[in-house]
Amino acid sequence: MKNQAFAKRFANACNGISCAFSTESSFRTELAFGLCVLGVALWMRPEGVWIALLVIMVTLVLAAELFNTSLEHALDGLHPDEAEFVRIAKDCAAAAVLLLSIASVLVFLLMVWNKFS
């Protein structure tokens, strides 16, 4: 519904995060890894820009997973039978999450390398 009050839109967004957390093991895994990465980064005390980059990367991975989850639910609801176009769409969304996850790992490794070089 369009033009809802901010509080309602915020509650809807929180509900989306809650649904993904309760139904998607990938989301829970990515959240756990993200929190661990941020914890290690805070423990290492790198320059602030590294913390900012890691926060951005973790957030991007989680946001991509939310898009992936929403696409999967919409496609499964609209076309429950197996179809090539559904498989391609789901695979591409999963690939986006994978690419962001790889980039996040690389940013973390670069931070560690920068800290110890």
WOPE-V483287 format. One record per residue. PSI is psi in degrees with one decimal (999 if undefined). OMEGA is omega in degrees with one decimal (NA if undefined). D_FIRST is the distance of its C-alpha to the first C-alpha in Angstrom with 2 decimals. Layout:
psi & omega & d_first
PSI & OMEGA & D_FIRST
PSI & OMEGA & D_FIRST
This chain:
psi & omega & d_first
132.8 & -178.0 & 0.00
157.0 & 173.5 & 3.75
38.7 & 174.6 & 6.75
160.4 & 177.6 & 6.69
153.9 & -178.1 & 10.38
-42.8 & -178.1 & 12.28
-38.4 & 179.1 & 13.52
-42.1 & 178.6 & 10.30
-39.6 & 177.9 & 9.50
-42.6 & 178.6 & 13.22
-39.2 & 177.4 & 13.32
-43.1 & 179.3 & 10.86
-43.3 & 177.4 & 13.21
-37.5 & 176.7 & 16.19
-38.6 & 177.3 & 15.21
-43.2 & 177.0 & 15.15
-43.2 & 179.9 & 18.58
-43.5 & 178.8 & 19.81
-44.3 & 178.9 & 18.97
-41.3 & -179.6 & 20.70
-40.7 & -175.3 & 23.56
-22.4 & -174.7 & 24.12
-17.8 & -172.8 & 23.95
109.0 & 178.5 & 25.21
-31.2 & 177.5 & 28.83
-42.4 & 179.4 & 28.60
-44.8 & 179.5 & 26.08
-41.3 & 179.4 & 28.41
-46.8 & 180.0 & 31.42
-37.8 & 176.9 & 30.06
-43.8 & 179.5 & 29.06
-47.1 & 177.9 & 32.56
-41.3 & 179.6 & 34.30
-43.7 & 178.5 & 32.32
-37.8 & 176.9 & 33.31
-45.6 & 179.4 & 36.88
-45.5 & 179.5 & 37.06
-36.7 & 176.9 & 35.89
-44.7 & 178.2 & 38.36
-42.2 & 180.0 & 41.18
-43.1 & 178.3 & 40.36
-37.5 & 178.1 & 40.49
-38.0 & -178.8 & 43.74
-21.2 & 179.9 & 45.21
57.8 & 176.0 & 44.36
179.1 & 174.4 & 43.92
151.4 & -176.0 & 43.22
-31.8 & -178.5 & 39.83
-32.7 & 178.2 & 38.62
-40.7 & 176.7 & 38.95
-44.7 & 179.7 & 36.79
-44.2 & 178.9 & 34.13
-42.0 & -179.8 & 34.37
-39.9 & 176.7 & 34.09
-44.1 & 178.8 & 31.06
-46.2 & -177.5 & 29.37
-44.3 & 178.6 & 30.53
-42.6 & 179.5 & 29.49
-40.3 & 178.0 & 26.00
-41.2 & 178.0 & 25.79
-46.8 & -179.1 & 27.00
-40.0 & 178.6 & 24.46
-41.4 & 177.8 & 21.56
-39.0 & 177.7 & 23.00
-36.7 & 176.6 & 23.28
-42.5 & 175.5 & 19.60
-43.2 & 178.9 & 18.88
-46.9 & 179.9 & 21.61
-44.0 & -179.1 & 20.27
-39.2 & 178.1 & 16.77
-44.1 & 179.0 & 18.62
-46.6 & -179.5 & 21.02
-42.5 & -179.5 & 18.55
-46.2 & -178.8 & 16.64
-40.2 & 177.9 & 20.06
-35.8 & 178.7 & 21.63
-38.8 & -177.9 & 19.01
-31.9 & -175.6 & 19.26
79.1 & -174.5 & 23.00
-22.6 & 178.2 & 24.75
154.8 & 176.8 & 28.18
133.8 & 177.7 & 29.89
146.2 & -177.4 & 29.58
-42.3 & -178.0 & 31.01
-31.4 & 176.8 & 27.93
-44.5 & 178.9 & 25.92
-44.1 & -179.3 & 28.83
-45.4 & -179.5 & 29.08
-44.3 & 179.3 & 25.43
-42.3 & 179.9 & 25.69
-40.2 & 179.4 & 29.10
-39.9 & 177.4 & 28.03
-41.2 & 177.2 & 25.18
-36.4 & 178.3 & 27.76
-36.3 & 177.4 & 30.23
-42.4 & 177.0 & 28.00
-43.2 & 180.0 & 27.95
-45.7 & -180.0 & 31.70
-43.4 & 178.0 & 32.47
-35.9 & 177.6 & 30.70
-43.5 & 177.8 & 32.48
-44.6 & 178.4 & 35.79
-38.1 & 178.7 & 35.23
-43.1 & 178.1 & 34.52
-42.0 & 179.5 & 37.77
-41.8 & 177.5 & 39.62
-42.3 & 178.2 & 38.43
-46.4 & 180.0 & 39.57
-38.1 & 176.4 & 42.90
-38.0 & 177.3 & 43.42
-45.5 & 179.8 & 42.89
-45.8 & 178.9 & 45.46
-43.7 & 179.3 & 47.85
-37.1 & -178.5 & 47.54
-35.7 & -173.8 & 48.21
3.9 & -179.9 & 51.33
999 & NA & 52.78
